[in-house]
Amino acid sequence: MPFTIVRQDITKMKVDAIINAANTALQMGGGVCGAIFKAAGASELQAACKKLGPIQTGDAVITPGFGLPAKFVVHTAGPVYRDGKNGEEEQLRLCYINSLKRAVENKCESIAFPLISSGIYGYPKDEALQVATGAIQDFLGEHELEVYLAVFDKAAFTVSEKLIGEVESYIDEHYVAEHKYTRQELLDVEREVLEEADFIRYNVPSPTQAPTVGTGIDELIGSLDEPFSETLLRLIDAKGKTDVEIYKRANLDRKLFSKIRTGKGYTPSKRTAVALAVALELSLDETDDLLERAGYALSHSQKFDVIVEYFIVSRKYDIFEINEVLFKYDQPLLGG
């Protein structure tokens, strides 16, 4: 998928370029910067940096990766956080945009970032994350690139406390663990099913009294037997969107979307199908209908499903924000 959050040591990632959160002097520092220098070969990397430094805050320059698995290291100088009123946000955003530009200029197809300025430079982690995802999302709107945000441990990754609180409340109310039911509870469920079956048997309306189907996805797409790919294309047209808009909003690789679009018998993964529902800003009922066409359903026994349901019910369709929360709960991310 184009943008992925991973828990990994950035110095071991096999990507075209990794980002070094550098100082303006481009001198070997501590933390992630020091680890990158050591893994690359401190003397060689320092010699290469010496030819390019110093740089301004927000600038980015590129050197070979030397002993790293990555071909290149892009060095960018993040802002020291004071109070957020001294241009820190714009400077941090420039770090990401300029780093991505250097990567594209050097024909890189994959790039990995740390969360810039969130360590000793003191940028609040939740705000640093918002700037990072916003800048990356904007850049990916115009470019085809695989971008990773590498987080070494959970302590370095913070999502908005307000958002996490809302999600936690929704999970508490709707999540039903599969092992939760006792035998008596199962018997109660079975009884309710039988009672419901009797109700349906004796109260089914005659064809002339059949209820009218309400407004929903079927009024937009027609036949219930349509395969997933045809349904998807009809929905894109109905929403007045383009293919590019939808696959980028869904955090999908262009090649994968093409496969879904042209392969009549191709069934996407559940994560991909949900991502497309989010990109299309479908309601919960519409999402259920779309997923059913791919053979899936949302379940309250799966935490992943409950988290996704919270965002759909709340009409919050930012897939990057959803993925941040999924990552926080150790769930798979949306996209493909």
C-alpha positions in Angstrom: 0.0 0.0 0.0 1.2 3.6 -0.6 1.4 4.6 3.0 2.1 2.2 5.8 2.9 2.6 9.5 5.4 -0.1 10.6 7.1 -1.0 13.9 10.6 -1.5 12.7 14.2 -0.4 13.0 14.6 2.1 10.1 18.3 1.2 9.7 17.3 -2.4 8.7 14.6 -1.5 6.2 15.1 -2.5 2.6 13.8 0.6 0.8 15.3 2.9 -1.7 15.7 5.7 0.8 15.5 6.3 4.5 15.2 9.7 6.2 17.7 10.9 8.7 16.3 13.4 11.2 19.5 15.4 11.1 20.8 18.6 12.7 21.5 21.6 10.5 25.2 21.0 10.6 24.7 17.4 9.3 26.9 16.1 12.0 26.5 12.7 13.5 24.1 13.0 16.5 22.4 10.7 18.9 19.2 8.6 18.7 18.0 7.6 15.3 20.6 9.9 13.6 23.4 8.2 15.4 22.0 4.8 14.6 21.8 5.6 10.9 25.4 6.9 10.8 26.7 3.8 12.6 24.8 1.4 10.3 25.9 3.3 7.2 29.5 3.6 8.2 30.1 6.8 10.3 33.2 8.0 8.5 31.9 7.6 5.0 28.5 9.1 5.7 30.1 12.0 7.6 32.4 12.8 4.7 29.5 12.8 2.3 27.5 15.1 4.6 30.4 17.5 5.0 30.1 18.3 1.3 26.4 19.3 1.6 26.2 21.0 5.0 25.1 23.1 6.7 21.4 23.2 5.7 18.4 25.2 6.9 15.6 23.9 9.0 13.1 22.2 6.7 15.7 21.6 3.9 16.6 18.1 2.7 19.7 16.7 1.0 20.6 13.2 -0.2 23.7 11.0 0.2 24.4 7.3 -0.7 23.3 4.8 1.9 26.8 3.1 2.1 26.5 0.2 4.5 22.7 0.5 4.9 20.2 -1.8 3.1 18.8 1.4 1.7 20.3 2.9 -1.4 20.1 6.5 -0.1 19.8 8.5 3.0 17.9 11.8 2.8 19.0 14.2 5.6 16.4 16.8 6.8 16.7 19.2 9.7 13.5 19.3 11.8 12.4 22.2 13.9 13.1 22.5 17.6 9.6 22.8 19.2 9.2 25.9 21.3 5.5 26.7 21.7 4.1 26.0 18.2 3.8 29.7 17.4 7.2 30.1 15.7 6.5 28.4 12.4 7.3 24.9 13.7 4.4 23.3 11.8 5.3 24.7 8.4 9.0 23.8 9.0 8.2 20.3 9.9 5.9 19.9 6.9 8.7 21.1 4.7 10.9 18.4 6.1 8.6 15.7 4.7 7.8 17.4 1.4 11.4 18.2 0.6 12.6 14.8 1.6 10.0 13.2 -0.7 11.1 15.5 -3.5 14.7 14.4 -3.1 13.6 10.8 -3.2 11.5 11.3 -6.4 14.3 13.3 -8.0 16.6 10.2 -7.5 14.0 7.8 -8.9 13.2 6.2 -5.5 10.1 4.1 -5.4 10.1 3.4 -1.6 11.0 5.6 1.3 10.9 5.3 5.1 10.6 8.1 7.6 11.0 8.3 11.4 8.6 10.7 13.2 10.7 13.8 12.7 11.4 16.2 15.6 9.3 14.1 18.1 12.4 13.1 20.2 14.9 15.4 21.8 13.5 18.3 19.6 10.4 18.1 21.7 7.6 18.3 19.1 4.4 16.8 20.7 4.1 13.3 19.3 0.4 13.5 18.4 0.9 16.8 16.6 4.1 15.6 14.9 2.1 12.6 13.6 -0.7 14.8 12.2 1.9 16.9 10.3 3.6 13.8 9.0 0.5 12.1 7.7 -0.9 15.3 6.3 2.2 16.1 4.3 2.7 12.5 3.1 -1.0 12.3 2.1 -0.8 15.5 0.1 2.4 14.4 -1.7 0.9 11.0 -2.6 -2.0 12.7 -4.2 0.3 13.7 -7.0 2.9 10.9 -7.0 3.1 7.1 -7.0 5.4 6.1 -4.2 5.6 3.6 -1.3 6.0 5.5 2.0 6.6 4.0 5.4 6.5 5.7 8.8 8.8 3.6 10.9 8.1 3.5 14.6 10.6 1.7 16.8 8.2 1.2 19.8 4.8 2.3 20.8 6.1 4.9 23.2 7.2 6.9 20.2 3.7 6.8 18.7 0.8 8.9 20.1 -2.7 9.4 18.7 -5.0 12.1 19.8 -6.3 11.3 23.3 -9.8 12.6 22.4 -10.0 10.3 19.4 -8.7 7.2 21.3 -11.2 7.9 24.1 -14.1 8.0 21.6 -12.9 4.8 19.9 -12.4 3.1 23.3 -15.9 3.9 24.3 -17.3 2.6 21.1 -15.3 -0.7 21.5 -16.5 -1.1 25.0 -20.1 -0.7 23.9 -20.0 -2.8 20.7 -17.1 -5.3 20.9 -18.2 -8.8 21.8 -15.3 -11.2 22.3 -16.0 -14.6 20.8 -15.1 -16.4 24.0 -17.5 -14.3 26.1 -20.6 -16.4 25.7 -21.4 -19.0 28.4 -23.5 -22.1 27.5 -26.6 -20.5 29.0 -26.1 -17.4 26.9 -25.8 -19.6 23.8 -29.0 -21.3 24.6 -30.7 -18.0 25.0 -29.4 -16.9 21.6 -30.6 -20.2 20.0 -34.1 -19.6 21.6 -34.3 -16.1 20.2 -33.3 -17.4 16.7 -36.1 -20.0 16.8 -38.6 -17.5 18.0 -37.6 -15.2 15.2 -37.9 -18.0 12.7 -41.5 -18.7 13.8 -42.3 -15.0 13.5 -41.0 -14.9 10.0 -42.9 -18.1 9.1 -46.3 -16.9 10.2 -46.0 -13.2 9.4 -44.3 -13.1 6.0 -46.2 -10.6 3.8 -47.8 -11.7 0.5 -46.2 -10.6 -2.7 -48.8 -7.8 -3.1 -48.0 -6.6 0.4 -44.2 -6.8 0.2 -42.5 -3.8 1.8 -40.8 -1.3 -0.4 -37.0 -1.4 -0.3 -35.6 1.8 1.2 -33.0 4.0 -0.2 -29.7 2.3 -0.2 -26.8 1.0 -2.3 -29.0 -1.1 -4.6 -30.8 2.0 -6.0 -27.4 3.2 -7.1 -26.0 0.0 -8.5 -28.9 -2.2 -9.7 -28.6 -6.0 -9.7 -27.8 -7.8 -6.4 -25.8 -10.3 -8.5 -23.3 -7.9 -9.8 -19.7 -8.8 -9.0 -17.6 -6.6 -6.7 -15.6 -4.9 -9.5 -18.8 -3.8 -11.4 -20.4 -2.6 -8.2 -17.3 -0.6 -7.4 -17.2 1.1 -10.8 -20.9 2.0 -10.6 -20.4 3.5 -7.2 -17.5 5.6 -8.3 -19.6 7.0 -11.1 -22.6 7.5 -8.8 -20.4 9.4 -6.3 -19.1 11.6 -9.1 -15.5 10.6 -8.4 -12.6 9.4 -10.6 -10.7 6.1 -10.3 -7.6 8.0 -9.2 -9.4 9.9 -6.5 -10.8 6.7 -5.0 -7.7 4.4 -5.1 -5.6 7.2 -3.6 -8.2 7.9 -0.9 -8.3 4.1 -0.2 -4.5 3.9 0.2 -4.3 1.5 -2.7 -1.5 0.8 -5.1 -2.4 1.7 -8.6 -1.5 -1.7 -9.9 -3.8 -3.4 -7.4 -6.7 -1.1 -8.2 -6.2 -1.9 -11.9 -6.3 -5.6 -11.1 -9.6 -5.1 -9.2 -11.0 -2.9 -12.0 -10.2 -5.2 -14.9 -10.4 -8.6 -13.2 -14.1 -9.6 -13.3 -13.4 -12.7 -11.1 -10.9 -11.0 -8.8 -11.9 -10.7 -5.1 -9.9 -8.2 -3.1 -8.9 -8.8 0.5 -11.3 -7.6 3.3 -8.9 -4.8 4.2 -8.9 -3.6 0.6 -12.7 -3.8 0.3 -13.2 -1.9 3.5 -10.7 0.7 2.3 -12.7 1.3 -0.9 -15.9 1.6 1.1 -14.2 4.3 3.3 -12.8 6.1 0.2 -16.4 6.1 -1.3 -17.7 7.5 2.1 -20.4 4.8 2.2 -22.9 4.5 5.1 -22.7 1.4 7.3 -25.5 -0.3 5.4 -23.9 0.5 2.1 -20.6 -0.8 3.4 -22.2 -4.0 4.5 -23.8 -4.4 1.0 -20.5 -3.7 -0.8 -18.5 -6.1 1.5 -21.1 -8.9 1.0 -20.4 -8.8 -2.8 -16.8 -9.7 -2.0 -17.9 -12.4 0.5 -17.2 -10.4 3.7 -19.1 -8.9 6.6 -18.3 -6.6 9.6 -18.6 -8.5 12.9 -18.8 -7.2 16.5 -16.6 -10.2 17.5 -13.6 -8.6 15.6 -11.9 -5.6 17.1 -10.7 -4.5 13.6 -14.3 -4.5 12.4 -15.6 -2.5 15.4 -12.9 0.1 15.0 -13.7 0.5 11.3 -17.4 0.6 12.1 -16.8 3.5 14.6 -15.3 5.6 11.9 -18.0 4.8 9.3 -20.8 5.5 11.8 -19.1 8.8 12.8 -18.6 9.6 9.1 -14.9 10.1 9.6 -13.5 8.9 6.3 -9.8 9.8 6.6 -8.1 6.5 6.0 -4.8 7.7 7.4 -6.4 8.6 10.7 -8.2 5.2 10.7 -4.9 3.4 10.2 -3.3 5.4 13.0 -5.9 4.0 15.4 -5.7 0.5 13.9 -1.9 0.6 14.4 -2.4 1.7 18.0 -4.6 -1.4 18.6 -2.2 -3.7 16.8 -4.7 -4.3 14.0 -4.0 -4.7 10.3 -4.1 -1.5 8.3 -6.5 -0.5 5.5 -5.3 -0.4 1.9 -3.4 -2.7 -0.4 
